[in-house]
Amino acid sequence: MLILSLTGFEADPSGRVVYVSFDASISARPFSGESNSTVHERELLSFLDAAESLGRTSSGRAELRGGWGESEYVKFLLEPRGSLGHLALHVVLREYAPDTNFRVQGNLHVEPQGLLDFVTLVRAAVLARETKTFELGS
């Protein structure tokens, strides 16, 4: 299961760019882990658009990477899996600590409708700039 918590929204001084902070955790037997990151709001919305398209068509990919500068702390990759319209969610989380390269990787199988519901809820919270928590997978 992926748990995504939107934890904050901050605009740059010009007010044109908004950054979204979030916590992410994954439990995909036998591994589990958590991390946090910040991304541009437009990058998160682009990921949600690509994920929605993938959920509707079972083709294409959706990818989101988050981190500070050169350090990547969160990576989500959604892509088709098998021939029945199923989707695979690959998650890589890196611990946020200096001089640490500890990573957790997990893979989840996701049903298209579950992904579409997740995307709808997350997009609504981002556009309303609400801090909320969402779950995907089981």
Contact map, one row per residue, 1 for C-alpha under 8 A:
111000000000000000000000011100000000000000000000000000000000000000000000000000000000000000000000000000000001000000000000000000000000001111
111100000000000000000001111000000000000000000000000000000000000000000000000000000000000000000000000000000000000000000000000000000000001110
111110000000000000000001110000000000000000000000000000000000000000000000000000000000000000000000000000000000000000000000000000000000111100
011111000000000000000111100000000000000000000000000000000000000000000000000000000000000000000000000000000000000000000000000000000000111000
001111100000000000000111000000000000000000000000000000000000000000000000000000000000000000000000000000000000000000000000000000000011110000
000111110000000000011110000000000000000000000000000000000000000000000000000000000000000000000000000000000000000000000000000000000111100000
000011111000000000011110000000000000000000000000000000000000000000000000000000000000000000000000000000000000000000000000000000000011000000
000001111100000000011100000000000000000000000000000000000000000000000000000000000000000000000000000000000000000000000000000000001110000000
000000111110000001111000000000000000000000000000000000000000000000000000000000000000000000000000000000000000000000000000000000001000000000
000000011111000001110000000000000000000000000000000000000000000000000000000000000000000000000000000000000000000000000000000000000000000000
000000001111111111100000000000000000000000000000000000000000000000000000000000000000000000000000000000000000000000000000000000000000000000
000000000111111111100000000000000000000000000000000000000000000000000000000000000000000000000000000000000000000000000000000000000000000000
000000000011111000000000000000000000000000000000000000000000000000000000000000000000000000000000000000000000000000000000000000000000000000
000000000011111110000000000000000000000000000000000000000000000000000000000000000000000000000000000000000000000000000000000000000000000000
000000000011111111000000000000000000000000000000000000000000000000000000000000000000000000000000000000000000000000000000000000000000000000
000000000011011111000000000000000000000000000000000000000000000000000000000000000000000000000000000000000000000000000000000000000000000000
000000000011011111100000000000000000000110000000000000000000000000000000000000000000000000000000000000000000000000000000000000000000000000
000000001111001111110000000000000000000111000000000000000000000000000000000000000000000000000000000000000000000000000000000000000000000000
000000001111000011111000000000000000011110000000000000000000000000000000000000000000000000000000000000000000000000000000000000000000000000
000001111100000001111100000000000000011110000000000000000000000000000000000000000000000000000000000000000000000000000000000000000000000000
000001111000000000111110000000000001111000000000000000000000000000000000000000000000000000000000000000000000000000000000000000000000000000
000111110000000000011111000000000001110000000000000000000000000000000000000000000000000000000000000000000000000000000000000000000000000000
000111100000000000001111100000000111100000000000000000000000000000000000000000000000000000000000000000000000000000000000000000000000000000
011110000000000000000111110000000111000000000000000000000000000000000000010000000000000000001000000000000000000000000000000000000000000000
011100000000000000000011111000011110000000000000000000000000000000000000000000000000000000001000000000000000000000000000000000000000000000
111000000000000000000001111100111100000000000000000000000000000000000000000000000000000000100000000000000100000000000000000000000000000000
110000000000000000000000111111111000000000000000000000000000000000000000000000000000000000000000000000000100000000000000000000000000000000
100000000000000000000000011111110000000000000000000000000000000000000000000000000000000000000000000000000111000000000000000000000000000000
000000000000000000000000001111110000000000000000000000000000000000000000000000000000000000000000000000000100000000000000000000000000000000
000000000000000000000000001111110000000000000000000000000000000000000000000000000000000000000000000000000000000000000000000000000000000000
000000000000000000000000011111111000000000000000000000000000000000000000000000000000000000000000000000011100000000000000000000000000000000
000000000000000000000000111111111100000000000000000000000000000000000000000000000000000000000000000000010100000000000000000000000000000000
000000000000000000000000111000111110000000000000000000000000000000000000000000000000000000001000000000010000000000000000000000000000000000
000000000000000000000011110000011111000000000000000000000000000000000000000000000000000000001110000000000000000000000000000000000000000000
000000000000000000000011100000001111100000000000000000000000000000000000110000000000000000001111000000000000000000000000000000000000000000
000000000000000000001111000000000111110000000000000000000000000000000000110000000000000000000001000000000000000000000000000000000000000000
000000000000000000001110000000000011111000000000000000000000000001110000110000000000000000000000000000000000000000000000000000000000000000
000000000000000000111100000000000001111100000000000000000000000001110000000000000000000000000000000000000000000000000000000000000000000000
000000000000000000111000000000000000111110110000000000000000000011100000000000000000000000000000000000000000000000000000000000000000000000
000000000000000011110000000000000000011111110000000000000000000000000000000000000000000000000000000000000000000000000000000000000000000000
000000000000000011110000000000000000001111111000000000000000000000000000000000000000000000000000000000000000000000000000000001000000000000
000000000000000001000000000000000000000111111100000000000000000000000000000000000000000000000000000000000000000000000000000000000000000000
000000000000000000000000000000000000001111111110000000000000000100000000000000000000000000000000000000000000000000000000000000000000000000
000000000000000000000000000000000000001111111111000000000000000100000000000000000000000000000000000000000000000000000000000000000000000000
000000000000000000000000000000000000000011111111100000000000000000000000000000000000000000000000000000000000000000000000001000000000000000
000000000000000000000000000000000000000001111111110000000000000000000000000000000000000000000000000000000000000000000000000000000000000000
000000000000000000000000000000000000000000111111111000000000011100000000000000000000000000000000000000000000000000000000000000000000000000
000000000000000000000000000000000000000000011111111100000000010000000000000000000000000000000000000000000000000000000010001000000000000000
000000000000000000000000000000000000000000001111111110000000000000000000000000000000000000000000000000000000000000000000000000000000000000
000000000000000000000000000000000000000000000111111111000001110000000000000000000000000000000000000000000000000000000000000000000000000000
000000000000000000000000000000000000000000000011111111100000110000000000000001000000000000000000000000000000000000110010000000000000000000
000000000000000000000000000000000000000000000001111111110000000000000000000000000000000000000000000000000000000000110010000000000000000000
000000000000000000000000000000000000000000000000111111111111000000000000000000000000000000000000000000000000000000000000000000000000000000
000000000000000000000000000000000000000000000000011111111111110000000000000001110000000000000000000000000000000100000000000000000000000000
000000000000000000000000000000000000000000000000001111111100000000000000000000000000001000000000000000000000000110110000000000000000000000
000000000000000000000000000000000000000000000000000111111100000000000000000000000000000000000000000000000000000100010000000000000000000000
000000000000000000000000000000000000000000000000000011111110000000000000000000000000000000000000000000000000000000000000000000000000000000
000000000000000000000000000000000000000000000000000011111111000000000000000000110000111000000000000000000000000100000000000000000000000000
000000000000000000000000000000000000000000000000000011001111100000000000000000110000000000000000000000000000000000000000000000000000000000
000000000000000000000000000000000000000000000000010011000111110000000000000000110000000000000000000000000000000000000000000000000000000000
000000000000000000000000000000000000000000000000011001000011111000000000000011110000000000000000000000000000000000000000000000000000000000
000000000000000000000000000000000000000000000011011001000001111100000000000111100000000000000000000000000000000000000000000000000000000000
000000000000000000000000000000000000000000000010000000000000111110000000001111000000000000000000000000000000000000000000000000000000000000
000000000000000000000000000000000000000000110010000000000000011111000000011110000000000000000000000000000000000000000000000000000000000000
000000000000000000000000000000000000001000000000000000000000001111100001111100000000000000000000000000000000000000000000000000000000000000
000000000000000000000000000000000000111000000000000000000000000111110001111000000000000000000000000000000000000000000000000000000000000000
000000000000000000000000000000000000111000000000000000000000000011111111110000000000000000000000000000000000000000000000000000000000000000
000000000000000000000000000000000000110000000000000000000000000001111111100000000000000000000000000000000000000000000000000000000000000000
000000000000000000000000000000000000000000000000000000000000000000111111000000000000000000000000000000000000000000000000000000000000000000
000000000000000000000000000000000000000000000000000000000000000000111111000000000000000000000000000000000000000000000000000000000000000000
000000000000000000000000000000000000000000000000000000000000000000111111100000000000000000000000000000000000000000000000000000000000000000
000000000000000000000000000000000000000000000000000000000000000011111111111000000000000000000100000000000000000000000000000000000000000000
000000000000000000000000000000000011100000000000000000000000000011110011111000000000000000011111000000000000000000000000000000000000000000
000000000000000000000001000000000011100000000000000000000000000111100001111100000000000000111100000000000000000000000000000000000000000000
000000000000000000000000000000000000000000000000000000000000001111000001111110000000000001111000000000000000000000000000000000000000000000
000000000000000000000000000000000000000000000000000000000000011110000000011111000000000011110000000000000000000000000000000000000000000000
000000000000000000000000000000000000000000000000000000000000111100000000001111100000000111100000000000000000000000000000000000000000000000
000000000000000000000000000000000000000000000000001001000000111000000000000111110000001111000000000000000000000000000000000000000000000000
000000000000000000000000000000000000000000000000000001000111110000000000000011111000001110000000000000000000000000000000000000000000000000
000000000000000000000000000000000000000000000000000001000111100000000000000001111100111100000000000000000000000000000000000000000000000000
000000000000000000000000000000000000000000000000000000000000000000000000000000111111111100000000000000000000100000000000000000000000000000
000000000000000000000000000000000000000000000000000000000000000000000000000000011111111000000000000000000000000000000000000000000000000000
000000000000000000000000000000000000000000000000000000000000000000000000000000001111110000000000000000000000000000000000000000000000000000
000000000000000000000000000000000000000000000000000000000000000000000000000000001111110000000000000000000000000000000000000000000000000000
000000000000000000000000000000000000000000000000000000000100000000000000000000011111111000000000000000000000001100000000000000000000000000
000000000000000000000000000000000000000000000000000000000100000000000000000000011111111100000000000000000000111100000000000000000000000000
000000000000000000000000000000000000000000000000000000100100000000000000000001111100111110000000000000000000111100000000000000000000000000
000000000000000000000000000000000000000000000000000000000000000000000000000011111000011111000000000000000011110000000000000000000000000000
000000000000000000000000000000000000000000000000000000000000000000000000000111100000001111100000000000000011110000000000000000000000000000
000000000000000000000000000000000000000000000000000000000000000000000000001111000000000111110000000000001111000000000000000000000000000000
000000000000000000000000010000000000000000000000000000000000000000000000011110000000000011111000000000001110000000000000000000000000000000
000000000000000000000000000000000000000000000000000000000000000000000000111100000000000001111100000000111100000000000000000000000000000000
000000000000000000000001100000001110000000000000000000000000000000000000111000000000000000111110000000111000000000000000000000000000000000
000000000000000000000000000000000110000000000000000000000000000000000001110000000000000000011111000011110000000000000000000000000000000000
000000000000000000000000000000000110000000000000000000000000000000000000100000000000000000001111100111100000000000000000000000000000000000
000000000000000000000000000000000011000000000000000000000000000000000000100000000000000000000111110100000000000000000000000000000000000000
000000000000000000000000000000000000000000000000000000000000000000000000000000000000000000000011111100000000000000000000000000000000000000
000000000000000000000000000000000000000000000000000000000000000000000000000000000000000000000001111100000000000000000000000000000000000000
000000000000000000000000000000000000000000000000000000000000000000000000000000000000000000000000111110000000000000000000000000000000000000
000000000000000000000000000000000000000000000000000000000000000000000000000000000000000000000011111111000000000000000000000000000000000000
000000000000000000000000000000000000000000000000000000000000000000000000000000000000000000000110001111100000000000000000000000000000000000
000000000000000000000000000000000000000000000000000000000000000000000000000000000000000000000110000111110000000000000000000000000000000000
000000000000000000000000000000000000000000000000000000000000000000000000000000000000000000011110000011111000000000000000000000000000000000
000000000000000000000000000000111000000000000000000000000000000000000000000000000000000000011100000001111100000000000000000000000000000000
000000000000000000000000000000100000000000000000000000000000000000000000000000000000000001111000000000111110000000000000000000000000000000
000000000000000000000000011110110000000000000000000000000000000000000000000000000000000001110000000000011111000000000000000000000000000000
000000000000000000000000000100000000000000000000000000000000000000000000000000000000000111100000000000001111100000000000000000000000000000
100000000000000000000000000100000000000000000000000000000000000000000000000000000000000111000000000000000111110000000000000000000000000010
000000000000000000000000000000000000000000000000000000000000000000000000000000001000011110000000000000000011111000000000000000000000000010
000000000000000000000000000000000000000000000000000000000000000000000000000000000000011110000000000000000001111101100000000000000000000110
000000000000000000000000000000000000000000000000000000000000000000000000000000000000111000000000000000000000111111100000000000000000000010
000000000000000000000000000000000000000000000000000001110100000000000000000000000000111000000000000000000000011111110000000000000000000000
000000000000000000000000000000000000000000000000000000100000000000000000000000000000000000000000000000000000001111111000000000000000000000
000000000000000000000000000000000000000000000000000000000000000000000000000000000000000000000000000000000000011111111100000000000000000110
000000000000000000000000000000000000000000000000001100100000000000000000000000000000000000000000000000000000011111111110000000000000000100
000000000000000000000000000000000000000000000000001100110000000000000000000000000000000000000000000000000000000111111111000000000000000000
000000000000000000000000000000000000000000000000000000000000000000000000000000000000000000000000000000000000000011111111100000000000000000
000000000000000000000000000000000000000000000000000000000000000000000000000000000000000000000000000000000000000001111111110000000000011100
000000000000000000000000000000000000000000000001001100000000000000000000000000000000000000000000000000000000000000111111111000000000000000
000000000000000000000000000000000000000000000000000000000000000000000000000000000000000000000000000000000000000000011111111100000000000000
000000000000000000000000000000000000000000000000000000000000000000000000000000000000000000000000000000000000000000001111111110000000010000
000000000000000000000000000000000000000000000000000000000000000000000000000000000000000000000000000000000000000000000111111111000000010000
000000000000000000000000000000000000000000001001000000000000000000000000000000000000000000000000000000000000000000000011111111100000000000
000000000000000000000000000000000000000000000000000000000000000000000000000000000000000000000000000000000000000000000001111111110000000000
000000000000000000000000000000000000000000000000000000000000000000000000000000000000000000000000000000000000000000000000111111111111000000
000000000000000000000000000000000000000010000000000000000000000000000000000000000000000000000000000000000000000000000000011111111100000000
000000000000000000000000000000000000000000000000000000000000000000000000000000000000000000000000000000000000000000000000001111111100000000
000000000000000000000000000000000000000000000000000000000000000000000000000000000000000000000000000000000000000000000000000111111100000000
000000011000000000000000000000000000000000000000000000000000000000000000000000000000000000000000000000000000000000000000000011111110000000
000001010000000000000000000000000000000000000000000000000000000000000000000000000000000000000000000000000000000000000000000011111111000000
000011110000000000000000000000000000000000000000000000000000000000000000000000000000000000000000000000000000000000000000000010001111100000
000011100000000000000000000000000000000000000000000000000000000000000000000000000000000000000000000000000000000000000000000010000111110000
001111000000000000000000000000000000000000000000000000000000000000000000000000000000000000000000000000000000000000000000000000000011111000
001110000000000000000000000000000000000000000000000000000000000000000000000000000000000000000000000000000000000000000100110000000001111100
111100000000000000000000000000000000000000000000000000000000000000000000000000000000000000000000000000000000000000000100000000000000111110
111000000000000000000000000000000000000000000000000000000000000000000000000000000000000000000000000000000000010001100100000000000000011111
110000000000000000000000000000000000000000000000000000000000000000000000000000000000000000000000000000000001111001000000000000000000001111
100000000000000000000000000000000000000000000000000000000000000000000000000000000000000000000000000000000000000000000000000000000000000111
